[in-house]
């Protein structure tokens, strides 16, 4: 059962690729690195599901490779203590909510 998020948080949508980690913005723009889409959101009521279909073009060189998409809600101003994005789990310190989906590029 989902509960309201009642503490301040930052929100991220990321993709991890063989070429690095990128932030995906709601308008489809991507930028190398990890940047929050929203900072210091005070609270958010449940349910908080949203399907995002960013218009991101995947380079042909990624064909056949696995990339992983992440949606993460993290305590405001905090960075989880992981060395690689793939180490991030729902139980990682500062993570409030995490969803990740690996896909193979066709």
C-alpha positions as CSV (number, residue, x, y, z in Angstrom):
1,X,0.0,0.0,0.0
2,X,1.4,3.4,-1.0
3,X,1.5,6.1,1.6
4,X,1.7,9.9,1.2
5,X,5.2,11.2,0.9
6,X,5.3,13.6,3.9
7,X,8.9,14.7,4.0
8,X,10.7,17.1,1.7
9,X,12.2,15.3,-1.3
10,X,14.0,15.6,-4.6
11,X,12.8,13.7,-7.7
12,X,15.0,12.2,-10.4
13,X,14.4,10.4,-13.8
14,X,17.7,8.8,-15.0
15,X,19.0,6.4,-17.5
16,X,22.2,4.4,-17.1
17,X,23.8,3.4,-20.4
18,X,27.1,2.0,-21.5
19,X,28.0,5.6,-22.4
20,X,27.2,6.9,-18.9
21,X,24.4,8.2,-16.7
22,X,21.9,10.8,-18.0
23,X,19.1,12.8,-16.5
24,X,15.9,12.7,-18.5
25,X,13.8,15.9,-18.4
26,X,10.0,15.9,-18.8
27,X,10.3,17.6,-22.2
28,X,12.4,14.8,-23.5
29,X,15.7,16.6,-23.2
30,X,18.6,14.6,-21.7
31,X,21.8,15.8,-20.1
32,X,24.8,13.8,-19.0
33,X,25.0,13.5,-15.2
34,X,22.6,13.3,-12.3
35,X,20.4,16.3,-11.7
36,X,17.0,16.5,-9.9
37,X,14.0,17.4,-11.9
38,X,12.3,18.8,-8.8
39,X,14.0,19.9,-5.6
40,X,12.7,20.2,-2.1
41,X,9.1,19.2,-2.9
42,X,7.3,19.5,0.5
43,X,5.0,16.5,0.2
44,X,3.1,14.4,-2.3
45,X,-0.1,12.5,-1.8
46,X,-0.5,8.8,-2.8
47,X,-1.1,7.3,-5.3
48,X,1.9,8.7,-7.2
49,X,2.1,6.7,-10.3
50,X,2.8,8.4,-13.6
51,X,3.8,6.9,-16.9
52,X,6.5,8.9,-18.6
53,X,7.1,8.5,-22.3
54,X,10.0,10.9,-23.0
55,X,10.9,11.5,-26.6
56,X,14.5,10.4,-26.2
57,X,16.4,9.2,-29.3
58,X,18.7,6.3,-28.5
59,X,21.8,6.2,-30.7
60,X,22.1,3.3,-33.1
61,X,25.4,2.3,-31.4
62,X,23.3,1.2,-28.3
63,X,21.4,-1.5,-30.3
64,X,21.4,-4.8,-28.5
65,X,22.8,-3.2,-25.3
66,X,21.0,-3.0,-21.9
67,X,20.1,0.4,-20.5
68,X,18.3,1.0,-17.2
69,X,15.7,3.7,-16.5
70,X,15.3,5.0,-12.9
71,X,12.7,7.1,-11.2
72,X,13.8,8.0,-7.7
73,X,12.4,10.0,-4.8
74,X,15.3,10.9,-2.4
75,X,15.3,12.9,0.8
76,X,15.7,16.6,-0.1
77,X,19.3,17.7,-0.5
78,X,20.7,14.2,0.1
79,X,22.7,11.8,-2.2
80,X,22.5,8.1,-1.6
81,X,25.9,6.7,-0.7
82,X,26.5,4.5,-3.7
83,X,29.4,4.4,-6.1
84,X,27.3,3.3,-9.1
85,X,23.7,4.0,-10.0
86,X,23.1,0.2,-10.4
87,X,23.9,-0.2,-6.6
88,X,20.8,1.9,-5.8
89,X,18.0,0.0,-4.1
90,X,14.7,0.9,-2.3
91,X,16.6,0.3,1.0
92,X,19.5,2.5,0.3
93,X,20.0,5.4,2.8
94,X,18.0,8.5,1.8
95,X,15.9,6.7,-0.8
96,X,12.2,7.2,-0.2
97,X,11.0,5.5,-3.4
98,X,12.7,3.8,-6.3
99,X,11.6,2.2,-9.5
100,X,14.0,0.9,-12.1
101,X,13.5,-0.9,-15.4
102,X,16.2,-2.4,-17.5
103,X,15.5,-2.7,-21.3
104,X,17.4,-4.0,-24.3
105,X,17.6,-1.5,-27.1
106,X,16.1,-2.9,-30.3
